[in-house]
């Protein structure tokens, strides 16, 4: 059987070995966690960049569609403006003709009264 002194020495040795082993395991676990965290962050960054690219592509596609629609709308507005100008000129011409016709009618009535 071992003496208490020898048992204490053995105990201290075992504690030292266990402590070093524990520290080594914890260090390895920490290193793995750091590597995994870096890997996960890298993957997240890549996915964010990919999503950002897809989003920008969609925005560009939508902008292109809206620009085409705005161009078509502007063309329609231009056509309506031309129609409005033509109609306004026609109305002004008709108003002048009606005014002249009324003037001629009035003058004819005056002439008819004089000749009657």
C-alpha atoms as a printed R data frame, in Angstrom:
    type eleno elety resid chain resno       x      y       z
1   ATOM     1    CA   UNK     A     1   0.000  0.000   0.000
2   ATOM     2    CA   UNK     A     2   1.084  3.554  -0.665
3   ATOM     3    CA   UNK     A     3   1.835  6.023   1.976
4   ATOM     4    CA   UNK     A     4  -0.248  9.169   2.399
5   ATOM     5    CA   UNK     A     5   2.624 11.284   1.081
6   ATOM     6    CA   UNK     A     6   2.789  9.170  -2.061
7   ATOM     7    CA   UNK     A     7  -0.967  9.385  -2.403
8   ATOM     8    CA   UNK     A     8  -0.790 13.177  -2.186
9   ATOM     9    CA   UNK     A     9   1.892 13.274  -4.852
10  ATOM    10    CA   UNK     A    10  -0.182 10.977  -7.061
11  ATOM    11    CA   UNK     A    11  -3.247 13.064  -6.427
12  ATOM    12    CA   UNK     A    12  -1.406 16.268  -7.347
13  ATOM    13    CA   UNK     A    13  -0.031 14.638 -10.479
14  ATOM    14    CA   UNK     A    14  -3.473 13.442 -11.505
15  ATOM    15    CA   UNK     A    15  -4.994 16.844 -10.865
16  ATOM    16    CA   UNK     A    16  -2.247 18.451 -12.906
17  ATOM    17    CA   UNK     A    17  -2.770 16.021 -15.790
18  ATOM    18    CA   UNK     A    18  -6.535 16.444 -15.658
19  ATOM    19    CA   UNK     A    19  -6.183 20.230 -15.522
20  ATOM    20    CA   UNK     A    20  -3.821 20.295 -18.535
21  ATOM    21    CA   UNK     A    21  -6.104 17.950 -20.405
22  ATOM    22    CA   UNK     A    22  -9.131 20.080 -19.594
23  ATOM    23    CA   UNK     A    23  -7.320 23.246 -20.691
24  ATOM    24    CA   UNK     A    24  -6.240 21.574 -23.920
25  ATOM    25    CA   UNK     A    25  -9.784 20.402 -24.667
26  ATOM    26    CA   UNK     A    26 -11.223 23.837 -23.893
27  ATOM    27    CA   UNK     A    27  -8.610 25.475 -26.111
28  ATOM    28    CA   UNK     A    28  -9.463 23.104 -28.981
29  ATOM    29    CA   UNK     A    29 -13.186 23.713 -28.504
30  ATOM    30    CA   UNK     A    30 -12.626 27.491 -28.494
31  ATOM    31    CA   UNK     A    31 -10.563 27.263 -31.694
32  ATOM    32    CA   UNK     A    32 -13.246 25.180 -33.391
33  ATOM    33    CA   UNK     A    33 -15.957 27.594 -32.283
34  ATOM    34    CA   UNK     A    34 -13.984 30.531 -33.655
35  ATOM    35    CA   UNK     A    35 -13.478 28.733 -36.997
36  ATOM    36    CA   UNK     A    36 -17.149 27.783 -37.178
37  ATOM    37    CA   UNK     A    37 -18.203 31.333 -36.329
38  ATOM    38    CA   UNK     A    38 -15.927 32.699 -39.073
39  ATOM    39    CA   UNK     A    39 -17.294 30.148 -41.530
40  ATOM    40    CA   UNK     A    40 -20.901 30.991 -40.642
41  ATOM    41    CA   UNK     A    41 -20.221 34.736 -40.931
42  ATOM    42    CA   UNK     A    42 -18.571 34.198 -44.308
43  ATOM    43    CA   UNK     A    43 -21.590 32.219 -45.542
44  ATOM    44    CA   UNK     A    44 -23.981 34.866 -44.214
45  ATOM    45    CA   UNK     A    45 -21.978 37.610 -45.949
46  ATOM    46    CA   UNK     A    46 -22.048 35.669 -49.229
47  ATOM    47    CA   UNK     A    47 -25.795 35.150 -48.979
48  ATOM    48    CA   UNK     A    48 -26.363 38.812 -48.141
49  ATOM    49    CA   UNK     A    49 -24.298 39.848 -51.178
50  ATOM    50    CA   UNK     A    50 -26.243 37.437 -53.372
51  ATOM    51    CA   UNK     A    51 -29.561 38.727 -52.017
52  ATOM    52    CA   UNK     A    52 -28.412 42.299 -52.514
53  ATOM    53    CA   UNK     A    53 -27.525 41.523 -56.124
54  ATOM    54    CA   UNK     A    54 -30.890 39.895 -56.740
55  ATOM    55    CA   UNK     A    55 -32.653 42.849 -55.146
56  ATOM    56    CA   UNK     A    56 -30.735 45.334 -57.284
57  ATOM    57    CA   UNK     A    57 -31.547 43.307 -60.407
58  ATOM    58    CA   UNK     A    58 -35.243 43.335 -59.500
59  ATOM    59    CA   UNK     A    59 -35.166 47.074 -58.839
60  ATOM    60    CA   UNK     A    60 -33.502 47.641 -62.213
61  ATOM    61    CA   UNK     A    61 -36.096 45.446 -63.950
62  ATOM    62    CA   UNK     A    62 -38.930 47.325 -62.247
63  ATOM    63    CA   UNK     A    63 -37.354 50.686 -63.136
64  ATOM    64    CA   UNK     A    64 -37.091 49.631 -66.759
65  ATOM    65    CA   UNK     A    65 -40.755 48.585 -66.857
66  ATOM    66    CA   UNK     A    66 -41.847 51.840 -65.213
67  ATOM    67    CA   UNK     A    67 -39.768 53.912 -67.625
68  ATOM    68    CA   UNK     A    68 -41.475 52.197 -70.566
69  ATOM    69    CA   UNK     A    69 -44.888 52.824 -69.034
70  ATOM    70    CA   UNK     A    70 -44.016 56.472 -68.362
71  ATOM    71    CA   UNK     A    71 -42.835 56.909 -71.956
72  ATOM    72    CA   UNK     A    72 -46.107 55.442 -73.214
73  ATOM    73    CA   UNK     A    73 -48.079 57.649 -70.840
74  ATOM    74    CA   UNK     A    74 -46.145 60.718 -72.002
75  ATOM    75    CA   UNK     A    75 -46.915 59.810 -75.608
76  ATOM    76    CA   UNK     A    76 -50.616 59.540 -74.747
77  ATOM    77    CA   UNK     A    77 -50.524 62.903 -72.962
78  ATOM    78    CA   UNK     A    78 -48.832 64.480 -75.989
79  ATOM    79    CA   UNK     A    79 -51.539 63.060 -78.270
80  ATOM    80    CA   UNK     A    80 -54.267 64.370 -75.957
81  ATOM    81    CA   UNK     A    81 -52.628 67.785 -75.911
82  ATOM    82    CA   UNK     A    82 -52.552 67.871 -79.709
83  ATOM    83    CA   UNK     A    83 -56.217 66.819 -79.807
84  ATOM    84    CA   UNK     A    84 -57.041 69.527 -77.274
85  ATOM    85    CA   UNK     A    85 -55.242 72.187 -79.346
86  ATOM    86    CA   UNK     A    86 -57.040 71.102 -82.523
87  ATOM    87    CA   UNK     A    87 -60.406 71.059 -80.752
88  ATOM    88    CA   UNK     A    88 -59.763 74.470 -79.198
89  ATOM    89    CA   UNK     A    89 -58.835 75.948 -82.566
90  ATOM    90    CA   UNK     A    90 -61.940 74.411 -84.137
91  ATOM    91    CA   UNK     A    91 -64.116 75.864 -81.374
92  ATOM    92    CA   UNK     A    92 -62.546 79.287 -81.829
93  ATOM    93    CA   UNK     A    93 -63.101 79.068 -85.597
94  ATOM    94    CA   UNK     A    94 -66.711 78.023 -85.119
95  ATOM    95    CA   UNK     A    95 -67.226 80.867 -82.650
96  ATOM    96    CA   UNK     A    96 -65.842 83.363 -85.187
97  ATOM    97    CA   UNK     A    97 -68.034 81.924 -87.949
98  ATOM    98    CA   UNK     A    98 -71.119 82.035 -85.710
99  ATOM    99    CA   UNK     A    99 -70.267 85.633 -84.790
100 ATOM   100    CA   UNK     A   100 -69.893 86.582 -88.447
101 ATOM   101    CA   UNK     A   101 -73.119 84.744 -89.302
102 ATOM   102    CA   UNK     A   102 -74.979 86.633 -86.565
103 ATOM   103    CA   UNK     A   103 -73.510 89.902 -87.815
104 ATOM   104    CA   UNK     A   104 -74.562 89.097 -91.378
105 ATOM   105    CA   UNK     A   105 -78.031 88.081 -90.200
106 ATOM   106    CA   UNK     A   106 -78.385 91.349 -88.308
107 ATOM   107    CA   UNK     A   107 -77.193 93.346 -91.313
108 ATOM   108    CA   UNK     A   108 -79.618 91.484 -93.578
109 ATOM   109    CA   UNK     A   109 -82.469 92.248 -91.211
110 ATOM   110    CA   UNK     A   110 -81.532 95.902 -91.266
111 ATOM   111    CA   UNK     A   111 -81.370 95.867 -95.071
112 ATOM   112    CA   UNK     A   112 -84.717 94.058 -95.279
113 ATOM   113    CA   UNK     A   113 -86.289 96.691 -93.017
114 ATOM   114    CA   UNK     A   114 -84.912 99.495 -95.190
115 ATOM   115    CA   UNK     A   115 -86.096 97.902 -98.406
116 ATOM   116    CA   UNK     A   116 -89.516 97.001 -97.095
